[in-house]
Amino acid sequence: MKRRDFLRTTAVGAAGISLLGVPFAAEAAQTINLTILHTNDQHSRIEPFPDDGRKYGGMGGMAKRATLIEQIRKEEPNVLLLDSGDIWQGTPYFNFFGGELEFKLMSQMKYDAATLGNHDLDNGLRGLEKMLPFADFPFVTANYDFSNTILKNRFEPYKVFEKQGVRIGVFGLGIELDGLVAKNNFEQTVYLDPVAVAKEMVQELRVNQKCNLVVCLSHLGYKYEDEKIDDVKLAQQVQGIDLILGAHTHTFLDQPTAILHDSGHETLINQVGWSGIFLGRIDFSFNRKSKKRTDVRTALVPVNTPVTTS
Ligand SMILES: [Zn+2]
């Protein structure tokens, strides 16, 4: 190999390695990496889509997803696994078992947190309450007030995670239930303005909880043409959210949408379609000393890799 070719190969190789989230040793010493994996609108898709020539045939399935997540956890020191709601409804698994299987499998995959989608209330507040013991992960929801319902005190508005000293605040926002969910399924649940609540959450998480990264699990929907609040409007109207992991509109984004504020702060919005066909992956780097965000890399991971056993 000529020296010139060797140099080029080395440079490309190094860039390739860096893209995979394993930076140079010197860089690594100064950097903490955080890998956020996420799903939305799983809709009770336990199994892959039948491989019968349809779009996304053979893709998805919780077993394959579990294998993928396990692989990534082996490679990365700091992983958070999050879901943005509508775990339920869409296959007979939900109709027969009421969501028990979905919650159990997500617990086995070690989900760190999820928020509620409108379909997660399809069996009413009682139906959700009955299944909560099967979820070994918390639901975060900041703009549903369940005080006058049987779900009082069952959820937190946010949760703070700490990975190698980096503090990550994760809060949840739900969609207006009135008109979308039968009244007798949400009963006296009070809906709070997501923009006002998000501003409070940013203040609480950034200032009081000293978070270095603020993540919103949103079931508001990606984008609407009318006045209805969506993730894009939320990102524009609220400063200080780093990442909105969206849901509800089943939007497939090849890469996150970036909203830049006048302050220079950037909010990323991502959503990975529905049914667990894709796993979203966002890798943030932080300066080890200052804990400030230095870099972000994103990937849309298809859940169709052959499951190999070693
Ligand atoms: Zn939904």
Boltz pocket constraint, residues with backbone or C-beta under 6 A from the ligand:
constraints:
  - pocket:
      binder: B
      contacts: [[A, 85], [A, 86], [A, 117], [A, 118], [A, 119], [A, 219], [A, 247], [A, 248], [A, 249]]
      max_distance: 6.0
